């Protein structure tokens, strides 16, 4: 009589105690970006930035073909890291020092590595925060994107403890000299109608605030498909059976999807912000769920001439993603005595980023 086959274990992801400081992680499943990816991204977000929509526009701006939207590049790179870093996450908490170094085009293949740069056990003894620095490269070994993020991860063994936390120092702003103007990018031939005759960089001043008008309601199928597009397999986004046994009881919407929706909504007013050059910081202030409607409000923080270019400026923007509410007569941010930001419960995203904008 033959022995019955054994059940073999499948990868269960890393828990907090599996991470060590300076640990190097080489993430699996390289990804070649296709035109189908680009089309699906537009279908799921509604993004209308002309440089990423039309080859004639891209060529008039100096590219040989349409560059892939930098947020799609970010999400694909982020998705590569999930299986190793955040498969057992409670939530992704924030980003810093996100820098877009090299344009990506369809046909390019992305690979990602990460290094653990910080660890902190939470006071409840059940979870901890893992800080990582991730780098995405293309098939030519060029860095296309680098970013730092921190994520709250479950512990497998509650009896293990981290005696000495290490919290990395993160820049609050990516220096303008570090931000990259894509080679050959030239906006002198840009036509006004490409971006709906919208305001240019010289029309803005620090403190100007824009409510971007439209709202997008989150549908279960769409936010799930968007997250699958990035091959982000974090369980909290997909496994309703698992989430039934949590205090939340619902699947979380991937925070990166909210970033993309806010960027898409910001086209109304910031349509000339053609090239996302850096994300200085981002916070997922509150969770989002299917059925929520997302609105976006932006504040201009800085308008700066960039590398002596006459055709563009570097514009720094703070955008708030707001669920089921609009900013009329509402205060969504407040400063606590310790200097930390207090968020209204309807704020789901606070993101600080820079774009290259037509002058």
N, C-alpha and C positions, 0 to 999 in steps of 0.2 A: 504494500500500500504506500503510495507516494505521499510525502508531506504536503499539506496545503500551502499555497503561496503565501508569503508574508506580505503584510501591508508595509510599504516603504514610505518613509517620511518625505514630504515635499518641503521646499524652502518656506520657512515661516517668517522671514524677515528678522531684522536686528531689533533687539530691545535695548533699553537705555544702558543696562550694565554691559552690553556687548561692545559699546563704543569706547575707544581710548583716545587720549589726546594725541594729535599729530598722525592719527591713523589715515592711511591712504586708501581710497576706494576707487577701483576702476569699474565703471558701470557697464552693464551688458546692453546688448541689442542696439548697435549703431543704426542710425535712421537716415535714409535718403529722402529728402524733402521733394515731394511731387507737386505737379499742378493740381492734382485732386485734393491734396492737403490744403492748398491755398484757397481753392473754391469752397471747400467745406468750411474753412475758417470764416470766410465772408458770409456764408449762409448762416452760421451759428452766432455771429456777432453783429452783422450788418455794417461792418467797418467800411467807410467810404473815402479814406485818404487816397487821393488820386494817384500818388506815386506807386502805390501797391495794387492799382486796379487796371491800368492801361499801359500797354507796351509803348504806344506813341508818346505818352507822357513821360515814361521812364527814360526813353531815348532822348527826348528833348532836354532832360535834366542830366544827361551825361552817362547813363547806365546803358549797357548793351542789351539788357532785357529787364523785366520787372523784378525788383528786389522783393524778397519775402518779408512780410511784415515782421518787425523785430519782436513784437510780442508773441507771435507764433513761434519764432525761433526760441524765445525764452521758455515758452510752455513745453516745447519738445525737449529742450535740454533739462528742464525741471523734471519732466516725466521720466527721463532716464535715471534720475537719482532716487526715485520713490522706492523702488524695490529694495534698495539697500538702506536708505535713511528713514523713510517715513511710512513704511508699510504698516507699522504698528503705532502710528501717530494718533494722538488725541486731536491735534490741530497744528497746522502750519501757522506760525505766529507773526513773522515779519521778514523783511528783506533790507539789505543795505549794499551800497557799492556795486550796483548793477551797471555794468559798462558794456556797451555794444562796440566791438572793436573792428569787425570786418563784415561787410554785407554778405548775406546768404541768398543764393539763387536756387531755383528748382534744379534738381540734379546733384546738388551738394549733399554730402554725407556728414552727419554730425556724430561725434563721440564725446563722452563726458567723463571727467574724473572729479573726485572731491577729496578734500582733506578736512578732518575734524579739527576745529580751531578753538572749541570751548565746550565745557560740560558743566551742568549745574543740576543737582538733585532738588526737586521741589519739596516743600515742607511737609506735604502729605505722605511722603515716602512711597508713593505709588507711581510717580512719573518723574521725568527729568527733562531738561532742555538741552538739546544738542545743537551746537553751532557748527556750520560747515562753510567751506569756501569751494565753490564748484566752478569748473572751467570747461567750456565746450570748444572743440576744435573741428575744423573741416578736413576733407580728404587731403588737403595740402599741408596739414599740420599747422594751419594758421588759427590763432585764437579768434573766435567769432563773438564770444560772450563770456563774461565772468561775473559771478555774483556770490554774495554771502546771504545766508538765511538761517533762521533758528526755528526749531520745531519741537513741540512737546511730545515725548514718546513714552509709552507705557513701559513699566518694568515687568520682567518675567518673574523674578524672584524678589519678593518684598523684603527679604532679609539681607539683601546686598545694599551697601551704602557707599556713596562717594564722599570721602572725608574732606577733600579740598576742592571746592569749585573753581573753575577757570572761566572767566567771562571775558571775551575778547573786546578790545577797544575797536569800535566801528566808527568810520568817518560819518559825520552828519551830512556832508556834501561831497560829491565827487568833483574834484578840481576841474575847472573848465579846460585847463591845459591837458588833462588826461582824456577828455572826450574827443572822439574822432569824427572828423568830417570825411565821409566816404570819398575815396579817390575818384576824381573826375566829376563829382557832384557840382552842378552849376545851374543856378536858378534864373539866370539872366534871360532865358528864352521862355520862361514860364508864362502861360496865358491865363488871364484873370478868370476865365470861366472854368478852368480845370478844378478850381476849389470854390466854385460858387461865389466869386467876387467877395470873399470874406476879408475880415480885417487882417492887416499885416503886423509884423512885430513893432514897427514904429508907431502904430496906433494904440499900443498898450503902454501902461505905466504900472509900476508896482502898487499893489492894493486893489487894482481893478478886479471885480468879481463877476463871474458869468454863471447863470443857471442855464443848463443846456437843453431845457425844455422837454425833450421826449423822455418817456419811461419805457423800460423793457421788463415784461413779466417773465420770471423764470419758470420754464416748463421742465418737468421731470425728464422727458426724453431728450430735450436739447442740452441741458447741462450735463447729463450723463454722456451724451454723444461727444460733446466738446471735450470732456475729460478723457474719454477713450481715444479721441483723436491724438492726444498728447501721450498716450500709453501710460497715463498716470493710474496705477492700480491700487491706490490707497483705499482700504476697505470702507472707510467712513463715507465715501462717495457712492458706493454701489450696493452694499450688503444691508438691505432693509431688515432681514431676519436678525442680523447681529445688532443693528441699531434699535430694534424693538426692546432689547434688554438693557438699554442705557437710559439715563434720565432724560435725554433729548427725545428719543423715540423716533427720530427722523434722520434721513441721510443729509449730510452736509453738502452744500454746493462748494466745489473747488474754488478757493479764493482767487486763483488766477483767472478763472472765468469772469469773476466780477471786475478784475482789472481790465480785461479786454472789453467788457461791456461799457465800462466808464470811459475808456479811451475812444470807443466807437461813438458813444453819446457826445463826447467832447467835440466831435466834428462840427456840431452846431456852435459856431463861434471861434473855434480854434482849428478850422479846416486847413489853414496854411502852416500849421505845425507839422511839417511833412516827415521829419525824421526823428524818431525817438533815440536820443543819444545816451541817456543815462537815467537810472532810477536811483535817487539818493537814499530813499527810505520808504518803506511801506509797512502799514499795520492793518491786519484784519481785526478791526475793533470789536465786531460782533458777528455772529454766524448768519448765513443766509440759507434759505430753504426754498424748495419748489413752491410756487404761489406768490412769493415776494415780488414786488415791482421795484426795480432799481432806477434811481435817478442820480444825476451827477451835477455837482457844483464845483467850479474851479476858481482859484484865486491866483493872480499873477504875482509872483514873488520877486522876479528880477528879469530885466531885459538887458542883454549885454552883447556888444559887438564881439564877433567871434573871429579870432585869427585874422583880423584885418580884411575880412570878406565884406564886400559892398552889397552882395545880393542876399545875405542872410544874417540873422542874429540868433543868439542862444537865449531861449526864453525858459525860465524856471517856473514851474506850475505846481500848485498844491490842489489835488482833486479829492473831493469827498464823494464816496459812494453811499447813497442814502436809500434805505428800503421803506417803501410804503409811506413816504412823506416827502414834502417839498419844502424848500428853504424859506417860504414866506413867513416872516416874523418869527423864525425859529433860531435858537442858538444851539448849534451842534457841537461846538468845542468850547471847553473852558479850561483854564489853567489852575491846577491845584497848588497849594502852598509849597509843596516840594518840587514844583516845576513840571511835574508830569501832566500830560494832557488827559482831561476827563472827557469822555465821549458820550454823547446822547445815545440812548439804546438803539436808535434807528440808523446810526452810522455803522456801516459794515466795512468801509475801506477808507483809509487815509493814506494817500500816496503822493510823494514829492518827486518830481521828475523834470527833466529838461528835454526840449525839442529844438531842432533847427527849424527856424521859421523864416519865411520870406519877409524881406524888409519893404 
